[in-house]
Amino acid sequence: MNNSFHCRIIFFTLLILLAGPFCAGGEEFEKALPGKIFSFPRDHFSHPQFKTEWWYYSGHLQSQGNDRSPFGFQLTFFRSGLKREAKEQKSKWAIQNLYFAHLALTDESRQKFDYRQKISRGSLGEAGASDRVFRIWIDDWSVEGKGPNTEEHLLKAGDKEFGIELRLLPEKKPVVHGKNGISQKGEGTASHYYSITRLKTAGNIFLKGRVIPVEGASWMDHEFGSAQLRQDQVGWDWFSIRMEDGTDLMLYRIRRKGGSPDPYSSGTILLPDGTQRTLSLKDFRIDVLEQWKSKKSGGTYPSKWRVTIPQYQMELVLSPTVKDQELITEESTRVTYWEGSVWVEGKAGDKPVKGMGYAELTGYAEPFSKGI
């Protein structure tokens, strides 16, 4: 995180500590180290031994009416550990974590984008992330697993004026990113990171009192660790892509000061036959074709990209469904970033391909690190 963001979090933490005692003692947070063996559904749960963790969902939905109106959504819950809980610590007033949540909806046919945000200190059960069952919540916003192996993901956020209630059922197994159980972000900096790239989705979107039944497909990310990005890493461009031919692709390009890509930028490609391969920076190229400047933050963001993966003779063009999908989260994480729905079209070999995706762009309105 940049220094100004550190100061804001520290200031906010000092304020909330006035509301209840902070536990004494505690233990150091663990680092994400090679050799982790993922186990599901257990790894959907919280990992309080790590400082930072988030559960991220995005997707593309269509209304079930005659118009089949397209929507994009993003729901993310963040947990930021303040101090590891001592084994003898039992107080319900103790503040061990801060919790944040962002909900965004893109109404593609009307070219509108809006979002909501939440923050909580997590005491008295008002927010939490369980390490025993699959449940993360802030007040009445939640992600919850249902079924014998928690295979169904239930998402609830917002209200009747702006909100979602969705049921997600995985169509593919979780994909672990990186090598040997870690996703490397720099020398000595890593996280544990996996995705479920396709979840069949159905439920309701709520907009200004309207109930809109929807169906479509979603993507889930879950990442946890305790390291910071380096000072020379100012942000990243992250992409999730689902192609109509069954190919799924995740890429992130970490940017250094001056704009050059960090050598630890990486990705994963999942082919229709289930073959998975980790991509290093030398395996792909991302070219910016257009830019967009925010009137609210003043940040200038990439707004169209060409993604090239020579080994698979793949060339894709990504275009935002709506130009302005910027979140300015002064009421929660105090980070300004662009996160939005994109169209994808191009070719793989001599065949035309198309699909949908999401892009996340940080560090353009101000230098930023997400904590992992």
N, C-alpha and C positions, 0 to 999 in steps of 0.2 A: 504494500500500500504506500501511496505517497505520504509525505509528512503531514499535509493538511488533513488528509482523511484520518491518519492516526490521531491527530489532535482532536478531531471531532468525536471519534469513538471514545477516546479517553474522557472528554468533557461529558459526553452523554452517560458514560459509565459512572462517573462521579456523582451525577445527578440521581441516577436510579439507586445508588447505594444508600442514599438517605432513606429509602423506603423500607429497608430491611437489612439485617446483618449479613455480612459476607463471611463465608467460612474461612476459618484459619487453617493453616496447613495445606494439604493437597499434594499432588504429585505432578511431575513434569509430563508434558504431552509427549506422546510417542511420535517417531518419524516413520514415514512410509518407506519401508525397506524391501529390497528384492526378496523373492521367495514366497510371497503371500499366495496361498491357495484360496480362491474364492469359493464360497459355499452359499447356495441359494435355497430357501429364501432368506437365510440368516443375514447375508450381506446387504439386503434391502433395509435392515434395521439401522439404528443409530450406532455410531462408533465414538463414544465419548472419550476414548483414550487419545483421539486426535483433536487438534485445535479447531479445524475448520471443516465444514461438511455442507454439501447441498444436494437437494433432490430437485431435478429439473425435468419439466415436461413441456413439450411443444407439439403442435399438430395442425392438421388441415382438415376442416370439417365442412360439410355441406348441409344446408337446411333440408328437411325431409318434405318440404312443400313442392309445388310444381316448379318453382323458380330455381331450386337447387342453389341457393345463394352461398357463395364460398366465404369461409371465415378461417382466420388463423388464431391460435391461442398460445399463450405461454404462462405457465405457473411454476414458480420456483420457491422453495423453502430453503432458508440458510440457517445454519447453526454456527455460532462463533463462540468458542470456549473462552471463558475468562480465567478459569483456574480449574484444574482437575479436582474432582470431588475426593476428599479424604474418605477412607473406608468407614470411619466412625461417624462421618457427617450424616445427620438424619433430618436436620431442620427443613421444614417446608418453606421457610422464608429465605433460605440460602439462594444466592444468585450465582449459578455456575456457568450459565450460557446466556447469550443474547440470541433472540430468534427474529428473523425477518422473512417477509414473503412478498413476492411481486406477482400480480396478475395482469396480463395484457391481452387485449382482443383486437384483431384486425378485421374490420368489415371490408372485404376486398371489393365488393361490387359498389359500395358507396364511398370507397376511398377514405375511410375513416379509421383512426387508431386511438385507443385510449387505454388507460391502465390505472390500477389501484395498488396500494402498498400497506403493509402492516409491520409493526415492530412490537416486541415484548421481551421482558426480562425473564420470563419463564417461572417465576415463583408462584406458589399457591395453585399450581396446576393450570394457570391461564395459557401456558404454551409449553411445548415439549417435543422431544423426539425419543421414542422408546428404543431401548436396546434389547427388549424381550419380545416385542411384537412389531409388526410393520405399521407404525402410526406416527405421523408428524402433524402437529397442529399449532395454530395460534387462534385462540377464541373459537369461532365456529368455522374457520378455514381449516382444511385438513387434507391429508393424503393418508389413505388407509388400505391395507391389504385384506382381502376377503377370500374365502374358500379354504379347502384343506391345506394347501401349500401357499396361501396368500397370493394365488396366481392372478386374481382380479384386483386391479388398482382402482380405488374410488377417489375421485377428486372433487372437492367442494371448496369454492372460494367466492368472495364477493357477496352480493345480495340480489334482490329481485330487480333492482335498477341496473345492475352491472355485475354479472357473475356467471359461474358455470357450475353444473353438476354433471360429471361424466363418469362412465364406466369404461375401463380399459382392460383388454384381455390380450396378453402377449401372443404374437404369431411366430416369433422367433426366440431362441434362447439368448440370454445375456452374452454380450461380446466384451471381453476384457481388453482394454487398450494398453499399448506399450509392450514391454518385454519383461519376462520373469516377475510378473505381478505388479509392476510399477509403471507409471507414465512419467517419464523423465522430462522436467521442465528447465533443467540447468544442472550445472555441476553441484552435486549434493542436494538438489531440489527435486522432489518427486511427490506424486500422489498415487493413491489407488483409485482407479477410474474404470467404470464399465458403462455400457449402454444396452438398452433394449430398443432395437432400431425400428421395430414395427409392433404396434399394439392396436388392435381393432377397437374402435372408439364409438360410443353412442351415449346420448344423454340430452341435456338441455343447455342452451345459452340464454341468459336473461339480459335484456336490453330495454331500459326505460319502461319496465312493466310488462314487456312482451316476453312470452315463453316461446323459444324457438327450438323445436326438436332438431337434433343434428346427428350425423354419423360421419365417420371418416377414419383417419389413421393418425397415430401419435408416435412420438419418440421420447424415451426416457434416458436421462443421464443421472448417475450418482457418483460423486467424487468426494474423497476425504483424505486429509493429510495435515501436516503441521508446519510446513516450510513456507517461506516467503519467496516471491520472485526476486531476482536480483535488481539492484538499483538501476542498471542499464537496460532493463526490460520494462518498457513503458506501456505495453498493452498487447492485445492480440486480436486476430480475426479468426473466428471459429465458425465452422459450417457443418450442418447435418443435412444429408441429401438422401432421399428415397426415390429411386428410379422405377419407372413402370415395368421394366424388365426384371425387377427383383433385386437389382444391385443396390447396396447401401454404402454410404461413404461418410466418414467423419474426418475432417481436417482442421488443424489449428496452426496458425502462423504467428509465433510470438515475435513482436517487433522490438528492436533495439532503438535507442536514441539515434535519430537520423533516419529511421525508417527501414533499415536493413533487417532481413529475417534472421532470427536466432537459429543457430545450428540444431537446437533441440526441438524446433518445430516438427510436428509429426502428424500422423493420421492412421486410419484403418479403413481398408476396403473389404466388404463382405459380398462375395459373388453369389449369384442365384443358386449355385450348387452347394452353398454352405462354406466354400473355401474362404478363409480369412487370412489377410496379410497386413502386417504393420508397414506403413509407409514412412520413410525418413524424408528429410527436406529435399534430398537429391532426387526423390522419386516423383515429385509433383511440382507444379509451378502455378502461382496465382498472380494474374495480371489485372490491375484495376483499369476498367474501361470508362467509367464515369464517376463523378463525385456529386455530393449533395451537401449544402450548407444549412445548418439548423438556424432558424431565426430566434430560437429560444436560448440555446446555449452558446451559439457562435461557433460550435465545432463543425469541421468539415470532414465528412465521412465518405469512404468509398461507397458507390451506389450501383455498381455493376461490375461483374468480374468474369474473367475467363480462367477456368481451371483446366490444366492439362496434366494428364498422367500418361507419359509416353509408353510405358510397358504394356498398358492395356489399350493403346491407341485411342485414348479417351480425351475428348475436348468438349467441355461443358461451358455454357454461358448462363450465369446466374443474374436474375433481375428482380429487384424488390417488387412485390405486389402493390405496395404503397411506399412512397418515398420517405415520408415522415413516420418512422416507428421508433422514435427516440424516447427513452425513459429518463427523467430527471428526478431522482429518488431522494429529495431533501428530507422527506419525512421518515426515512428508514435507513438504507445503507449509505445515503449521501453520495452515491456514485451516479454519474451521467454516462449512459451507454446507449447504443442502438441495438435493438434485438427485434428481428422481424422475419416475416414470411417472404420467401423468394420463389419465383418460377425457375425451372431448370430445363434447358434444351441444348441439344448438341449431337454428338456422334460418338459411337464406340466401334472402332474399326470402320467398316463401310455401312453400318446401320445407324439410322437416326434414333435418338433416344430422348426422352423427356421425363420430367418428374417434378417434385416439390421439395423444398427444404427450408431451413432456418439459418439465419446468420446472426452472430453476436460480435459486436465491434466495441472494444474498450480502448480508452487512452487517447481518443481523438478530441474530446472536449477538455480533458485534463489528463495528465499522466495517471496511470492506474495499475494496481496489481490486486488480484482477487484474494490473495492470501495463500494460495497453493501454487 
